[in-house]
């Protein structure tokens, strides 16, 4: 989220890595999203950018076929523009502009999919340290204040 003069404003979103991309519309609360994937050995890594403004999605990125047909991926390079953060999907009762960024790993031999969670956020989701979109951060003893990762270095 980004605020300017008290208003939430959109911001540009860029690819964090090289990979093959497509965009789609989620029925699970994500709204418009872009999926950027790459394969390393027997593992597929995916970075997913969620709640995007639909009109801002890079026009070279193809939409996932709604009829279940073949996906025609397009190659993106790290740093290439994906789109703009938006408020599509479930972004809370105030529909705040935001970016949900998620990383997933899929073992191509077993088809096991896991969320890459270096800070343990998913494991701590019920801790009360993470507000839902539109909720206040005031008085919240949130993650990076009280549970800073051991490897964090602020010097």
N, C-alpha and C positions, 0 to 999 in steps of 0.2 A: 504494500500500500504506500502511496505517496500523497501527502497533503500540501497544497499550495493555497495560501490565504484562507485556510479553514475548509477548503474543498478537496475532496479526493479527486485526483487526476490520473489519467492513463499515462503509461510510459512504454517505451519501446522494449521489446523482448528479443534477445539474440540467442542463437544456438551456442550451447556450451561445449559442443563437440562435433566432429564430423559424423555424418551418417546419412541414412536414407529416411526421407520424411513423407508423411501424409497428414491430412487433417480430417477431423470428423466432428460430429455432434453427439454428445453423450446423453444417454437417458438415465444416467446414474448421478446426476447433479453436477457434472463437470462443465456442462455447456459446450462451447466451442473449444477444441483442443488441437494441438499438434503433437504428433508422436515422432521422435527422432531415434532411430535404432541403428546399432552396428553389431556385427558379429565378430567375436574374438574366440578362435578355437571352437569349442562346443558350447559357448555361452553367448546369448544375445543380450545386450545391454540396451535399455530404452530410457530416454529422457522424455518426460511428458510435461507439456506446458498447457495449463488449464485456465479457463475463464476468459479466453481471448475475445477481443472485439472481432466479430465475423468479417466486417468489411476491411479489416486491417491485415488479415492473414496474407503473407507473401503469395502473390498470384501464381508463382511457379510451383508451389506446393499443391499436389493433387488431393482431391477429396477422396476418402475411403468410399468405395461403391456401396450404395445403400441396398443394392440387390444381391449382395454377397459375392459379387464378381471379383476378379483378380485386381489386386492393388498395384497401381503403377507408381512406384516410389520415384522420388526425385532426390538427387544427391545434394546435400547442404554441407557447407564448410563451417567449422567453428567460427563464431563471430558474425555469421550471416544473419540478417534480420528475419525473424519469424513472424512478428506481428506486434500488436499492442495489448497490454493488459486490459481486461474489461470486467464486466460484471454478469456474464452469461452463466447459466446454471445456478447452483445453490450457493449464493454468496451472502447469505444471511438476510435478516428481515430488512436491512437498510440497503441491500444491493450495492455494497461497497466495491469499487474497482480494486482488483487484486490479481496476483498471480499465484496459482498453486503450482509448484514445481516438484515433480516426483521422479525418482530414479528406480528402475526395476531391473531385475536380472532373471533370465530364463535359461535353465539348463536344457539344451536342445536334445540331449539323450533321454532325460526323464520327463521333460515338459514341466518340471517344477518351477514355479514362478515365485520370486520373493521381492519384497520392497527393500531397496538398499536404504538403511536407516542408521547412518554413522553416529548419530547423537542419541539414539534410543527414543525418539519422539513418539513413534507409534506405540511403543511399550508403555509410555508415560501419558498417553492421551487422557486417561481418566484421573490424572494427578491433580487437576484443577489449576495447572500452571499455564494452560494454553486456552485462550479465549476463542470463542466461535466468532466468525465474521460479524462485525458490528458491535461486539461487546467491548467494554472499556478495558484498557490496560492498567488503569489507576488502581493502586493497591494490590495488584497481582504480583506475586513472588514468582515471576516467570523464569523460564529455563536458563537464559544466559546471565541472569543476576545471581541465582542461587546454585545452579548445577552446571557451571561452566565446564566444558570438556577439559580433561587433563592436558591436552596438547595445545590448548588456546594460549597464545602469547600476545599480550597487549603492551609490551614494552617498546 
